[in-house]
Amino acid sequence: MALRLTPKQRATLKARAHSLEPVVQVGQAGASPALVTEVDRALMAHGLIKVKLAGADRDAREELTAMLCERTGAVPVQNVGRVLVLWRPRPDDDPL
């Protein structure tokens, strides 16, 4: 089952993510298995994370975003420039 966010939930998550720093940085290797594992670990630990994407090509960044969401079960909350905000609910989190 794919996660869906309502506009109100998305706004709440954007507000929570504003003060966060990127916890994962995507380098030249791109979408490696190690990257997916690291994003998955960060989502398990934090639930809401920022990922800094490398590369100047917007289409490549969009493909990487879709791939990360598919493999980790996360939802993209916001994508501003090269910074992506991802969210995946944790079992101990309060519902939005």
N, CA, C and O of each residue as an XYZ file, in Angstrom:
384
protein
N       0.840     -1.182      0.000
C       0.000      0.000      0.000
C       0.880      1.239      0.000
O       1.729      1.397      0.877
N       0.689      2.101     -0.955
C       1.476      3.320     -1.064
C       0.957      4.366     -0.084
O      -0.252      4.519      0.096
N       1.868      5.071      0.534
C       1.498      6.136      1.452
C       1.030      7.350      0.670
O       1.556      7.650     -0.402
N       0.059      8.031      1.198
C      -0.448      9.271      0.610
C      -0.491     10.326      1.707
O      -0.805     10.025      2.859
N      -0.175     11.554      1.344
C      -0.234     12.661      2.289
C      -1.296     13.650      1.846
O      -1.398     13.995      0.669
N      -2.083     14.100      2.810
C      -3.030     15.168      2.524
C      -2.253     16.485      2.519
O      -1.142     16.541      3.045
N      -2.808     17.525      1.944
C      -2.106     18.819      1.972
C      -1.791     19.293      3.394
O      -0.736     19.882      3.632
N      -2.687     19.041      4.324
C      -2.445     19.452      5.714
C      -1.288     18.660      6.329
O      -0.445     19.223      7.027
N      -1.255     17.352      6.065
C      -0.152     16.531      6.574
C       1.175     16.975      5.953
O       2.193     17.061      6.640
N       1.155     17.255      4.649
C       2.366     17.704      3.963
C       2.872     19.018      4.565
O       4.074     19.187      4.769
N       1.960     19.938      4.845
C       2.342     21.228      5.447
C       2.934     21.026      6.837
O       3.901     21.694      7.206
N       2.358     20.110      7.607
C       2.885     19.818      8.946
C       4.298     19.246      8.857
O       5.179     19.644      9.619
N       4.515     18.325      7.937
C       5.842     17.722      7.769
C       6.854     18.740      7.255
O       8.008     18.723      7.682
N       6.452     19.618      6.355
C       7.356     20.670      5.864
C       7.803     21.558      7.011
O       8.974     21.929      7.099
N       6.874     21.898      7.887
C       7.210     22.744      9.036
C       8.187     22.029      9.966
O       9.135     22.639     10.461
N       7.958     20.731     10.204
C       8.871     19.959     11.063
C      10.254     19.812     10.437
O      11.257     19.770     11.149
N      10.311     19.733      9.108
C      11.580     19.507      8.413
C      12.396     20.777      8.241
O      13.582     20.711      7.918
N      11.777     21.928      8.452
C      12.462     23.189      8.174
C      13.802     23.304      8.895
O      14.783     23.755      8.303
N      13.857     22.909     10.143
C      15.078     23.076     10.934
C      16.062     21.912     10.803
O      17.148     21.957     11.383
N      15.705     20.889     10.064
C      16.579     19.721      9.921
C      17.744     19.998      8.978
O      17.646     20.812      8.060
N      18.820     19.316      9.222
C      19.977     19.329      8.322
C      19.971     18.014      7.540
O      19.463     17.010      8.040
N      20.521     17.999      6.329
C      20.581     16.739      5.576
C      21.387     15.682      6.335
O      22.500     15.947      6.788
N      20.813     14.479      6.470
C      21.501     13.394      7.163
C      22.159     12.428      6.190
O      23.022     11.641      6.579
N      21.751     12.485      4.923
C      22.336     11.637      3.889
C      22.684     12.530      2.710
O      21.891     13.382      2.308
N      23.884     12.329      2.154
C      24.297     13.063      0.972
C      24.583     12.072     -0.147
O      25.331     11.110      0.030
N      23.977     12.322     -1.296
C      24.170     11.461     -2.455
C      25.364     11.987     -3.223
O      25.391     13.148     -3.631
N      26.353     11.127     -3.419
C      27.573     11.532     -4.116
C      27.562     11.119     -5.567
O      26.504     10.913     -6.161
N      28.737     11.001     -6.127
C      28.888     10.666     -7.533
C      28.437      9.238     -7.851
O      28.077      8.946     -8.992
N      28.451      8.357     -6.868
C      28.040      6.969     -7.099
C      26.548      6.858     -7.389
O      26.092      5.867     -7.959
N      25.791      7.879     -6.994
C      24.361      7.876     -7.296
C      23.599      6.861     -6.480
O      23.805      6.744     -5.273
N      22.717      6.125     -7.134
C      21.799      5.213     -6.464
C      22.437      3.848     -6.212
O      22.040      2.853     -6.818
N      23.393      3.804     -5.344
C      24.046      2.542     -5.008
C      23.247      1.826     -3.916
O      22.445      2.455     -3.226
N      23.458      0.531     -3.755
C      22.784     -0.192     -2.663
C      23.130      0.387     -1.286
O      22.299      0.379     -0.378
N      24.347      0.884     -1.141
C      24.747      1.490      0.128
C      23.927      2.747      0.418
O      23.579      3.013      1.568
N      23.623      3.512     -0.618
C      22.811      4.718     -0.447
C      21.406      4.350      0.024
O      20.883      4.961      0.956
N      20.802      3.365     -0.609
C      19.449      2.946     -0.229
C      19.442      2.446      1.210
O      18.522      2.750      1.970
N      20.457      1.687      1.585
C      20.561      1.191      2.956
C      20.687      2.333      3.943
O      20.051      2.309      4.997
N      21.487      3.325      3.626
C      21.690      4.466      4.521
C      20.411      5.292      4.660
O      20.074      5.726      5.761
N      19.704      5.510      3.566
C      18.435      6.245      3.631
C      17.430      5.459      4.469
O      16.700      6.044      5.269
N      17.387      4.147      4.295
C      16.476      3.306      5.072
C      16.799      3.387      6.560
O      15.890      3.494      7.383
N      18.065      3.338      6.909
C      18.475      3.449      8.319
C      18.082      4.796      8.904
O      17.589      4.871     10.030
N      18.301      5.863      8.136
C      17.955      7.200      8.619
C      16.447      7.335      8.813
O      16.000      7.961      9.774
N      15.664      6.756      7.911
C      14.213      6.804      8.058
C      13.747      6.014      9.275
O      12.810      6.424      9.961
N      14.392      4.887      9.547
C      14.034      4.105     10.741
C      14.353      4.880     12.014
O      13.604      4.823     12.989
N      15.463      5.599     12.000
C      15.881      6.328     13.186
C      15.095      7.617     13.389
O      14.774      7.978     14.521
N      14.781      8.316     12.292
C      14.209      9.659     12.416
C      12.790      9.783     11.870
O      12.016     10.599     12.370
N      12.434      9.008     10.874
C      11.108      9.124     10.266
C      11.031     10.213      9.221
O      10.507      9.988      8.130
N      11.543     11.391      9.535
C      11.543     12.537      8.628
C      12.992     12.961      8.430
O      13.678     13.307      9.391
N      13.459     12.934      7.179
C      14.867     13.250      6.918
C      15.003     14.158      5.704
O      14.104     14.275      4.871
N      16.163     14.790      5.644
C      16.554     15.541      4.460
C      17.706     14.804      3.797
O      18.602     14.288      4.466
N      17.666     14.765      2.460
C      18.704     14.129      1.666
C      19.225     15.166      0.689
O      18.446     15.799     -0.023
N      20.531     15.341      0.650
C      21.136     16.277     -0.296
C      21.544     15.499     -1.540
O      22.345     14.566     -1.465
N      20.988     15.889     -2.686
C      21.222     15.195     -3.941
C      22.311     15.890     -4.744
O      22.351     17.118     -4.822
N      23.188     15.101     -5.338
C      24.239     15.651     -6.197
C      23.747     15.644     -7.635
O      22.756     14.990     -7.960
N      24.434     16.362     -8.475
C      24.099     16.368     -9.892
C      23.304     17.597    -10.285
O      22.475     18.089     -9.519
N      23.560     18.074    -11.461
C      22.913     19.288    -11.924
C      21.657     19.001    -12.732
O      20.882     19.920    -12.995
N      21.435     17.773    -13.129
C      20.328     17.429    -13.996
C      19.052     17.196    -13.189
O      18.992     16.279    -12.371
N      18.053     18.011    -13.414
C      16.790     17.918    -12.676
C      16.106     16.573    -12.904
O      15.584     15.977    -11.962
N      16.105     16.092    -14.140
C      15.460     14.809    -14.440
C      16.116     13.660    -13.686
O      15.432     12.765    -13.191
N      17.435     13.687    -13.601
C      18.153     12.633    -12.870
C      17.806     12.680    -11.387
O      17.660     11.634    -10.756
N      17.673     13.879    -10.823
C      17.304     14.008     -9.412
C      15.880     13.497     -9.183
O      15.608     12.872     -8.157
N      14.971     13.754    -10.125
C      13.598     13.261     -9.994
C      13.552     11.734    -10.070
O      12.797     11.100     -9.334
N      14.355     11.145    -10.954
C      14.423      9.690    -11.048
C      14.984      9.084     -9.764
O      14.495      8.061     -9.286
N      16.010      9.722     -9.214
C      16.609      9.251     -7.965
C      15.601      9.339     -6.823
O      15.524      8.437     -5.989
N      14.833     10.418     -6.783
C      13.802     10.574     -5.760
C      12.772      9.448     -5.860
O      12.416      8.837     -4.853
N      12.301      9.180     -7.060
C      11.311      8.117     -7.255
C      11.870      6.762     -6.857
O      11.174      5.962     -6.230
N      13.116      6.498     -7.214
C      13.748      5.225     -6.880
C      13.911      5.074     -5.363
O      13.633      4.006     -4.817
N      14.357      6.129     -4.685
C      14.526      6.054     -3.232
C      13.187      5.817     -2.538
O      13.102      5.023     -1.601
N      12.155      6.496     -2.992
C      10.832      6.318     -2.386
C      10.311      4.905     -2.603
O       9.729      4.305     -1.699
N      10.520      4.382     -3.793
C      10.054      3.033     -4.109
C      10.772      1.985     -3.269
O      10.138      1.075     -2.735
N      12.078      2.108     -3.151
C      12.863      1.079     -2.444
C      12.778      1.173     -0.931
O      12.981      0.175     -0.240
N      12.476      2.374     -0.394
C      12.430      2.527      1.060
C      11.016      2.620      1.613
O      10.818      2.550      2.826
N      10.038      2.775      0.739
C       8.661      2.906      1.205
C       8.359      4.281      1.769
O       7.408      4.444      2.533
N       9.150      5.262      1.404
C       8.979      6.628      1.902
C       8.118      7.447      0.945
O       7.811      7.027     -0.170
N       7.745      8.620      1.421
C       6.961      9.560      0.632
C       7.762     10.856      0.503
O       8.282     11.356      1.500
N       7.869     11.410     -0.715
C       8.534     12.711     -0.829
C       7.620     13.800     -0.285
O       6.466     13.922     -0.696
N       8.143     14.580      0.632
C       7.372     15.666      1.229
C       7.626     16.952      0.463
O       6.700     17.704      0.159
N       8.887     17.193      0.157
C       9.268     18.445     -0.485
C      10.588     18.236     -1.214
O      11.435     17.459     -0.775
N      10.753     18.932     -2.323
C      11.997     18.894     -3.067
C      12.322     20.326     -3.466
O      11.694     20.888     -4.364
N      13.300     20.908     -2.799
C      13.700     22.286     -3.078
C      15.139     22.265     -3.551
O      16.057     21.979     -2.782
N      15.327     22.570     -4.823
C      16.675     22.539     -5.375
C      17.245     21.145     -5.290
O      16.693     20.197     -5.847
N      18.349     21.029     -4.590
C      19.009     19.726     -4.446
C      18.754     19.074     -3.095
O      19.434     18.113     -2.734
N      17.789     19.580     -2.350
C      17.470     19.013     -1.044
C      16.086     18.381     -1.100
O      15.100     19.015     -1.476
N      16.048     17.118     -0.717
C      14.819     16.333     -0.738
C      14.425     16.001      0.698
O      15.268     15.612      1.506
N      13.150     16.157      1.006
C      12.626     15.774      2.316
C      11.793     14.515      2.127
O      10.859     14.488      1.326
N      12.143     13.475      2.875
C      11.429     12.195      2.822
C      10.812     11.894      4.178
O      11.350     12.270      5.219
N       9.672     11.208      4.150
C       9.007     10.799      5.378
C       8.497      9.376      5.244
O       7.971      8.975      4.206
N       8.667      8.631      6.316
C       8.092      7.297      6.430
C       7.684      7.143      7.890
O       8.501      7.377      8.780
N       6.439      6.754      8.155
C       6.005      6.658      9.552
C       6.773      5.576     10.309
O       7.059      4.497      9.789
N       7.088      5.906     11.540
C       7.712      4.929     12.430
C       6.632      4.381     13.354
O       5.663      5.083     13.639
N       6.772      3.155     13.825
C       5.730      2.565     14.679
C       5.463      3.369     15.955
O       4.330      3.394     16.437
N       6.485      4.025     16.507
C       6.312      4.754     17.758
C       5.974      6.221     17.574
O       5.897      6.955     18.559
N       5.766      6.677     16.330
C       5.422      8.070     16.069
C       3.946      8.335     16.335
O       3.102      7.445     16.230
N       3.661      9.590     16.684
C       2.266     10.031     16.790
C       1.717     10.178     15.375
O       2.440     10.602     14.474
N       0.451      9.833     15.169
C      -0.130     10.024     13.838
C      -0.205     11.501     13.496
O      -0.330     12.350     14.378
N      -0.126     11.797     12.207
C      -0.181     13.193     11.767
C      -1.559     13.749     11.901
O      -1.789     14.914     11.576
